[in-house]
């Protein structure tokens, strides 16, 4: 009988602007980028120079602290520019793409007939290790580790998030092969979270344990699955992989080619054409805009809760399956403190009429409707936090840099995305995700 995760605490945000389940090919990008800052905690050591000719899958750099993890080019072309910041830190690698992609051939491998050592070496030496994250600390997995289990979630509960059921519709063969690969990387189980209310073929995948997920966001986050199924104890490691990335891993083993295809949902109430676009990792944002003018709008690479702001001339982040477009909240709401003033604004407070219309979809913008203020014990954080932790106390311990308290309050179990709803709901307007990230970085430095 499949396992199940049922979440009661949380919040499903019904927002206008969901992408239609229509898949189109995005125009080809002239430039593709790989941004080392997308891979938290790594220091890149370059193996190619500006002007180098590349095939898709050719190595670009490796991690200074884990030289077995290699980072490869998503396209064939010429390394046009290495953008550096302060202290010559590498910020971007810009690759001018060829008219047609020439792939490096890694050869075909059946993960179930190969040894575990061969599979692991193949994953990390050919660029596939960049798709595997580690808990605790929410950083890239270390090739030297063996996780006690691996988690994949195909149920995206984030507001305006891409439907992985739709994204994987034509990739099920590669998705299954990718799961076979992951099963060789752990002595434990590979858990795949699926929507309990869906009749998707994702429930019939093999060599894994299927987990039925039910409940509001953040039910679909891997952090919620880990907490409910196999909580992390000190000294333990679990790995997580995004759903589409599993298919990329499987395709490389099946065809021998690193196909960095990325299906991106363009969504948001300010988006004029809301569809799914087939592109490649690191593509230019403007190739997904279909000629629309985003003036006065916020472009977000990712979903509205965890995504990063990008410019029209920028590039899609490495792991993003969404480009969300919402209006800038650069206006002042007169007498905004008055209850019942505007029933089109969502609020968890009963002083707003929105609680009477749970199925209404709301327009949103970037307005915070307030400024940062003192943390007050109200219980509002606990209402949207399904993990069995004290979120406010953990946030305070991170702000104070109190390592002992952070350990006792569950820092090893969490990632910044687990606190995204707290960013949205807390009246203190604090950046909870940023604070948790700083706390995790401190733990890496002090504890390792």
Secondary structure by P-SEA (a helix, b strand, c coil): cbbbbbbccbbbbbcccccccbbbbcccccbbbbbccccccbbbbbccccccccccccccbbbcccccbbbbbccccccccccccccccccbbbbbcccbbbbbcccccccccccaaaaaaaaaaacccccbbbccccccccccccccbbbbbccccccccccccccccccaaaaaaaaaaaaaaccbbbbbbccccccccccccccbbbbbbbcccccccaaaaaaacccccccbbbbbbcaaaaaaaaaaaacccccbbbbbbbcccccccbbbbbbcccccccccccccccccbbbbcccccbbbbbccccccccccccbbbbcccccccccccccccccccccccccccccccccbbbbbccccccccccccccccccccccccccaaaaaaaaaaccaaaaaaacccccccccccccccccccccaaaaaaaaaaaaaaaccc
